[in-house]
Amino acid sequence: MIIDIVVPSCLALMMVGLGMTLVPDDFKRVLIYPKAVAVGLAFQMIVLPLVGFGLANLLPLLPKIAVGLMLIAACPGGVASNVITHLAKGDTALAVTLTVISGFFALITIPLIVSFSLLHFMGADSTVKLPLLRTALQVAALTVPTVIAGMAIKAKAPNFADRTKKFVSIGGLLFLVAIVIAVAVDEREMLAREGLIVGPATLALCVATMFLGYLGARLFKINTPRSVTIAIGTGFQNSTLALVIATSFMHDPTIAIPPAIYTVVMFTAAFVVIGYRNLRNEGQNA
């Protein structure tokens, strides 16, 4: 199927773009502000899946839709969250650090969370499976070498990387939009039936986790830009990776519906956050 080639290619392209923004010193930021990194990872890796699980159980979702919602909750932050953080006047360096580290943790947590979700929502007899080790290796094969390739380009040809990284990221986002449209067209009947529930579910996941991420960071006395970064990193996940897993690994377009709708919700919420943060900064500087 074309989608089995296009979707992983889209993710690989975006991961190369992420790698082009990185240098080895970026990984030292864990030592520079360990509290912010620890809090950000705790909310991404623990709080986000718990909120997703709560919503998936509370709302009247079909089992596959519930699994799709949990798939989003299991994914790490993506390239888009770094761009949104920059535009929202957050701490971009922290955002990149959280994206990279959470991506490595996700190699383990995604198979575990999604496999548990399949068992919980669909039962042991479900025909949809997600083998733990194979999934971890597949995700690693798609993400780790491409990020390293992007870093190698940055190291060997920094001027070229600086000129092209935006185009690579934009290209990946355009592919993502095309994938979302393809999933929507392919599953239009399901969307017509379930959209009024799935839309609010993904919106609730995005808004609730952003709010909790920001509130939690402030409670730990983390400054505002870094708290905004943690909020965005908690609420805006790598929907491209979720679509890859749903369509190319699990081969189930129904499970891809929540990630597809979440993509639209995420970017809509991003415009609100960016607008609010910029208006607030202008007001403070006036």
Order of alpha helices (4+ residues) and beta strands (2+ residues): alpha-alpha-alpha-alpha-alpha-alpha-alpha-alpha-alpha-alpha-alpha-alpha-alpha
